[in-house]
């Protein structure tokens, strides 16, 4: 049977790591299903920033200790999620890559054309 993929955001992940979050049951079920290999999880690339931000805010609001926040983020990074990047971001990265390649090869190409 093909494994289904679900897309989650940082609000689900917050429920995994912050004890005082409400309505945790469904979020913890998602985590359990993922860890058992019943589902795969995809998330947008911005989730990495959002998770670090909610942990930072939780520390500043005394909802979690600094070392616990650090360990939570470390555990979050250990998950093997599918990560999706916005197309505008990918276009920007590939344009920079193309320009880098062109700038490195242009002098050689120009020399070859003028022989």
C-alpha positions as CSV (number, residue, x, y, z in Angstrom):
1,X,0.0,0.0,0.0
2,X,1.3,3.4,-0.9
3,X,2.1,5.7,2.0
4,X,0.1,8.8,2.1
5,X,1.7,12.2,2.6
6,X,0.3,15.0,4.7
7,X,1.4,18.6,4.7
8,X,1.7,20.2,8.1
9,X,2.7,23.6,9.5
10,X,4.4,24.8,12.6
11,X,1.3,24.8,14.7
12,X,1.2,21.0,14.6
13,X,4.9,20.8,15.5
14,X,4.4,23.2,18.4
15,X,2.0,20.7,19.9
16,X,4.7,18.1,19.8
17,X,7.2,20.1,21.8
18,X,5.2,22.5,24.1
19,X,3.5,20.9,27.0
20,X,0.9,23.7,27.5
21,X,-0.4,23.6,23.9
22,X,-4.1,22.8,23.7
23,X,-5.8,20.1,21.5
24,X,-2.6,18.1,21.2
25,X,-4.3,14.7,20.6
26,X,-4.6,14.9,16.8
27,X,-1.1,16.4,16.4
28,X,0.5,13.7,18.5
29,X,-1.4,11.1,16.5
30,X,0.2,12.5,13.3
31,X,3.6,12.3,14.9
32,X,3.0,8.7,16.0
33,X,1.7,7.7,12.5
34,X,4.8,9.3,11.0
35,X,7.2,7.6,13.4
36,X,5.5,4.2,12.7
37,X,5.9,4.8,8.9
38,X,2.2,4.9,8.2
39,X,2.4,8.4,6.7
40,X,5.1,10.7,5.4
41,X,5.1,14.4,6.2
42,X,5.8,17.4,4.0
43,X,6.2,20.9,5.0
44,X,7.0,24.3,3.5
45,X,10.6,25.5,3.9
46,X,9.5,28.4,6.1
47,X,8.5,25.9,8.8
48,X,12.2,25.8,10.0
49,X,12.1,29.5,10.7
50,X,8.6,29.3,12.3
51,X,9.6,26.4,14.6
52,X,12.7,28.3,15.8
53,X,10.6,31.4,16.3
54,X,7.9,29.7,18.3
55,X,10.5,28.1,20.5
56,X,12.3,31.4,21.0
57,X,9.0,33.0,22.0
58,X,8.1,30.1,24.3
59,X,11.4,30.7,26.1
60,X,10.9,34.4,26.4
61,X,7.3,33.8,27.8
62,X,8.7,31.2,30.3
63,X,6.7,28.4,28.7
64,X,9.9,26.3,28.2
65,X,13.5,26.3,29.4
66,X,16.3,27.3,27.0
67,X,17.9,23.9,27.1
68,X,14.6,22.2,26.4
69,X,13.9,24.6,23.4
70,X,17.4,23.8,22.1
71,X,16.8,20.0,22.4
72,X,13.3,20.4,20.9
73,X,14.7,22.1,17.8
74,X,17.5,19.5,17.6
75,X,14.9,16.7,17.6
76,X,12.8,18.6,15.0
77,X,15.8,18.7,12.7
78,X,16.3,14.9,13.0
79,X,13.0,14.2,11.3
80,X,13.2,13.3,7.6
81,X,10.4,15.5,6.2
82,X,9.8,16.3,2.6
83,X,10.5,20.1,2.3
84,X,8.9,22.3,-0.3
85,X,10.4,25.6,-1.4
86,X,8.4,28.4,-3.0
87,X,9.0,28.6,-6.7
88,X,10.1,32.3,-6.4
89,X,12.9,31.1,-4.0
90,X,13.9,28.3,-6.4
91,X,14.0,30.7,-9.4
92,X,16.2,33.1,-7.4
93,X,18.6,30.3,-6.4
94,X,18.9,28.9,-10.0
95,X,19.4,32.3,-11.5
96,X,22.3,32.9,-9.1
97,X,23.7,29.5,-10.1
98,X,23.3,30.2,-13.8
99,X,25.0,33.6,-13.4
100,X,27.9,32.0,-11.4
101,X,28.4,29.4,-14.2
102,X,28.2,32.0,-16.9
103,X,30.6,34.4,-15.2
104,X,33.1,31.6,-14.7
105,X,32.9,30.3,-18.3
106,X,32.3,33.6,-20.2
107,X,36.0,34.7,-20.5
108,X,36.9,31.2,-21.9
109,X,34.0,31.3,-24.3
110,X,34.9,34.8,-25.4
111,X,38.5,33.7,-26.1
112,X,37.4,30.7,-28.1
113,X,35.0,32.8,-30.3
114,X,37.8,35.3,-31.1
115,X,40.4,32.8,-32.3
